[in-house]
C-alpha cells in the first residue's frame, strides 16, 4: 500500500526554468514532510522539509508548498540548473518520539537541459 | 569526519550464498535503518533499530536479517531466502537531537546476484 504518491516519474526542464514535483499522501497522521535529492550512485540527502503547520517554506531556489486540506505538497525549483539534475524523493513521517519511519514516494528523475 | 559508511560499494553474489553488508556511523545516532532501492519503486524499509540489541521488521524484511550489537554498527545479511536480491541498499541513521525526523544516508551498496 503506497501512502505517498509522487508525480511525474520524470521531468525535463530547460536551464532557468521552474521544476515542479508533486506528492499526495493519505495518512493524516503524518507530521513531517522532507524532500531528498539523490545523485546517481549516491545516497539521498535531505534537501528541504516542512511541517503541516505552515503552507510554504523556502530555502534558496527550493520551495515547498503544502496544502493540508488537499493532503498534497510540492517542490518547486526556481531557476533550474544542470547541477540540479538528480532524482528527487518526497517523503512523509510520523514522529513516534524515539525514531521515525519514513514513507517515500517513488521518485522523480529531473533532467535540466542547457 | 562524521558520517555513515557502507561497504563494500559493489558486491557480487552467487545464487544460494548469504552476504553481509556493512553499515557504520560515527554520528552517535540512536536509530539506524536499512532500505532497498529498485528503479521506479523508491526506497523500501527492510529493518530498523532504535537502540542496541533491538530491531524491528520493516515493510520487506523477508529474506533479510540484521543485528545491532553496537550503537555504531548495523550490518544487514541478505540470505539465500531472498528471491530477488539484486538492488541498491542504503543504510541511514537518525539522531536524538532536535532534528529527530531527519535521516542521514550512507553512500549505498550495489548488490548483484550472478
HADDOCK unambig.tbl for C-alpha pairs under 7 A between the chains (distance, minus, plus):
assign (segid A and resid 42 and name CA) (segid B and resid 107 and name CA) 4.90 0.50 0.50
assign (segid A and resid 42 and name CA) (segid B and resid 108 and name CA) 6.47 0.50 0.50
assign (segid A and resid 43 and name CA) (segid B and resid 90 and name CA) 6.74 0.50 0.50
assign (segid A and resid 43 and name CA) (segid B and resid 105 and name CA) 5.53 0.50 0.50
assign (segid A and resid 43 and name CA) (segid B and resid 106 and name CA) 5.56 0.50 0.50
assign (segid A and resid 43 and name CA) (segid B and resid 107 and name CA) 4.46 0.50 0.50
assign (segid A and resid 43 and name CA) (segid B and resid 108 and name CA) 5.82 0.50 0.50
assign (segid A and resid 44 and name CA) (segid B and resid 105 and name CA) 6.08 0.50 0.50
assign (segid A and resid 45 and name CA) (segid B and resid 104 and name CA) 6.81 0.50 0.50
assign (segid A and resid 45 and name CA) (segid B and resid 105 and name CA) 6.69 0.50 0.50
assign (segid A and resid 95 and name CA) (segid B and resid 101 and name CA) 6.64 0.50 0.50
assign (segid A and resid 99 and name CA) (segid B and resid 31 and name CA) 6.26 0.50 0.50
assign (segid A and resid 99 and name CA) (segid B and resid 50 and name CA) 6.35 0.50 0.50
assign (segid A and resid 99 and name CA) (segid B and resid 100 and name CA) 6.76 0.50 0.50
assign (segid A and resid 100 and name CA) (segid B and resid 101 and name CA) 5.93 0.50 0.50
assign (segid A and resid 104 and name CA) (segid B and resid 42 and name CA) 6.29 0.50 0.50
assign (segid A and resid 104 and name CA) (segid B and resid 43 and name CA) 6.11 0.50 0.50
assign (segid A and resid 105 and name CA) (segid B and resid 42 and name CA) 5.99 0.50 0.50
assign (segid A and resid 106 and name CA) (segid B and resid 40 and name CA) 5.85 0.50 0.50
assign (segid A and resid 106 and name CA) (segid B and resid 41 and name CA) 4.92 0.50 0.50
assign (segid A and resid 106 and name CA) (segid B and resid 42 and name CA) 3.98 0.50 0.50
assign (segid A and resid 107 and name CA) (segid B and resid 40 and name CA) 6.94 0.50 0.50
assign (segid A and resid 107 and name CA) (segid B and resid 42 and name CA) 5.67 0.50 0.50
